């Protein structure tokens, strides 16, 4: 009898939704794993585990047209931040784990 009761409780827990989670995503924004050429995620910079090394981050920012990349730092949200120059203007830029390079607003 105890085995039957335990089995029923286990089956109920396995099929119940996790506490605090909704069955439907709360946002319609999609976040691809990696940005594609010419496309930037509109929600960038996106927080997440960033695997870019400092050298790779600097290279990605330079590939996006920025020069004189300095003060490159990885924050606790997984976003690289730097100061750089583009079109003769200095700006703060970020690089997220998806490869999105955006100028700070």
N, C-alpha and C positions, 0 to 999 in steps of 0.2 A: 504494500500500500504506500509506503514511504517513497519507493522508487517511482510509482505512478504520479504522486503529487509533485515530486521533484521534476519529473519529465514535463508535466503540464506547466509548471512555473517557468522552466527553462524555455519551453516553446513560446510562451507568451512574451518573455523578455526578448527573445531573438526576433520576434516579428514586430515589436513595438518600435516606433521611431525614437531616435535618441533625444533626450531631454534638451530643449533649447534649440533644436534644429528644425527648420521648416522644410517641407517637402519640395517647395518651389524656390528657386533662386530669387533673392530680393533685388537683384539688379539685372538689367538687360545687357549690360556691357560685357563683352567677351574679352578675355585676356589670354591671348595666345602665349605659348611658351617662349617664343622668340619673335621679335619684330622682323618683318620682311622689308626688303629694299623699298624705300619710298613711302612706307606706311609707318605711322607712329600711333601707338595706342592712345586714344583720346584721354584716358585716365592717367597717363604717364606723368611723373614717374610712379611705377607700381612697386609697392613694397613686396619683398620676397627674398628668399635665400639667393644671394648673388655669388656666382662662381667665377666672375671675372677677376683676374689678378690686377694689381695696380697698373702694370705695364699694358695689359689688354684694355683696361678702362681708358687709359690715356689715348691709346691708339684708336679706339672706337670714337672717342670725342673728336680727335683730329680728323678721322675719316668723315665726320659729319660737317667738316668745314671750319672747325675752330683751330686757332693757333695759340701759342704761348699758354698752354695748359699748366696751371700751377695750383698749389694748395689742394691736391687731390686727397680726399678723405672718404672712407666708407662709413656711413652712419649705422645706427642700430636697427634700421628698417631694411638694410640691404641695398641702399642706394648710394652710388658714388657721387660726390659733389666736388666741383672744381671751379676755379676762376679761369676764364679763357677769353680770347679776343676773336670776334668775327665781324667782318666788314668794318674794321677799324674801331669797333665798340667793344668795351670790356663788359662781360656778363658772368653771372653765376649759371652754371650748367649742371645737369644731372644725367646719370646713366643708370638705368634700372636693370634688374636681372633679365629682362626680355631684350635688352639691347637698345631700348628707346633712349635717344639723346634729346633732351629738351632744355630750353633756356628757362630759368626761374622767372616767375611772374612777379 
